[in-house]
């Protein structure tokens, strides 16, 4: 299956690495390099670093709303677009490109924690469990039918980082398994 992957943080990079072992990832989209740190240097996203390490072409458009960016994406002829914490809402024109649609790996049990920082919110609220939802994307933020869900307990020792990395592992397994079926 020809896959275009979209993501930005370490959570998404972990998923990309597992996905690339099982499927043909023809391109990776991530947010443009950001200015960080005291030195105010441009720093690439974890997904960009992972994709470059895997030898996958990386694109960092400022927007996917213009026709040129959409044509470039369509030229990869993806069967599916897989998204994990990309950081932008995909327009209808992008959602319509792949023949099997766009799938989102979301790091929370929807609909409880829709939107940004779902892992931190679950921990701060004292939730007993969290999880990952694989969903077919529609217009809007974290909307669309849920395909599969995996749950995991939130332990006393969990931090946002430890829970996020566990959710990334679960999300990668969920996505790779679902693409096989």
N, C-alpha and C positions, 0 to 999 in steps of 0.2 A: 504494500500500500504506500502510495506517495503522500508524505506528510509535510505540511508546513507547520512549524512550531512557533508560538508567540509567548514570550514571557520575559521577565526582567530580574527578579531577586534570586537568591540562593535556593529558595523553595522550588522555583521553576527550573533552575539549572540542574538540580538533582533529578527531576522528572525527565528533562531533555536527555541526560546521559543514559538513563535506562531505556527510554524510547528509541534512541538511536541504535541501540544494540539489537532491537527487534524489528525495526521498520526503516524504510528509506526516507530519511528526513532530508528533503531537497532544499530547504531554506529555513532560516531562523530570523524572526523579527523580534526586535527588542527596542527599548526606549533609547534615545540618543545618550551618549556619554554625558555624565553630569559632573559639575564642579563640586569637589568635596575637599574637606580637610583644611587645615590652616594654610597650606600652600596654594589653595584654590586651584588645584590641578584637575584636568578632565580625567575622570575615572570611568572605565567601561563597566557595564553591568555584569553580574555573575553569569548570566545567560550568554552574553557576548563572548566572554572568556571561555566558557564551556564549548560553545559552538566552534570557535576558532581552534580549540584544542582537538575537536573532532573533525576538522576540515570541512565544516558545513558553511556555505555562504551566509553572511550576516547582513541584514538590512536594518537601518535605523531611521525610518521616515518620521518626520515630525507629526504627520497625520496620515491616516488612511482614507481620508474623506475626499482627496482629489483624484481625478480620473487617471492621471499618470501613475500614481502609486497603486491604484486598483488594477490597472493593466499589467504592471510589473508583477504583482502578486499572481494574477491569473496566468501569466506566462509560465509559472512553475507547474501548472496543471495539477494541483493537489487533489487527491481523493478526499482528504479530510484536513481541516485546520484544527490543531490541538492548542489550547490556550491554558496557561497557568500563571496567574498574577501578572498579566501583561501591562496593566496600568492605563488602558484606554478602552472605551466602549467601541465595539466594531460596528460600522454602518451596515445597513441592509445589503448594499452592493458587495461588501466583503463576505457577509454571511452567505450570500448566494453563490459564491465562486466554487467551493468544493462540492463534488457530487454527493458526498455523504454528510455534508454540513460541517458545522464547527462544534467542537466539544470543549467544555471548560472543566478543569480540575479545580474545585473550590475548597479551600481549607477551613471548612466549618460545616456544621449540620444545618443546612438550610431548612426553613427560612429564618431560623433564630438569629444568625449573625450574617446578614447580607451586607455587602459593601466592604469598606476598608477595615483593616486590623481585626479580623474575626478571631484570631487566636488569642491575642491579648484581651479582647473583650470576654471571651469564654473563661479565661483564667481569673480576670478581675471580678467576674460575676460569681465565681465559685462553682461553675458548672462541674458536674461529676464526670462528664465525658465530652469528647469532641469527635471530629471525624472528617472525612473527605466525601464530597459529593461530586460525581461525574454527571454533567448535565449537557443537554443539547442546547446550544445558545440561540437566543432570540434577541430582538432589539431590547435594550435596557440593561440595567446593572444587575447581574446575577439572576436573570430571569430565564425561563425555559424549562422544559420537562426534565425531571431528574431521571437518570438512567440507572445508576447504582450508587449505593452509599456503603461506606465502611466506617465503623465506630471504633474508638479507642478511649480507655479511661484517662482522665487527667489526674496524675498522681500529685502528692504533696511536694515531691521533688521537682516537678515540671516547672520550667520557665517558658517564656514565649519561644526562645530559641530551641530548646529540647523538644517541645511539642511540635513546633513547626517542622523540624527535621524528621520526626516520626511521621507526621502527616505527609511530608514529601515522599517518603518511602511507600506509604500506603497508597498515595495518589498515583505514583508511578506504576505500582502493581495493578491498580484498578484500571488505569488507562491502557496499559499494554494488554491486559487480559481482555478488556472490552473490545479493543481493535481486532483481536484474533477471532472474535465471534461474529 
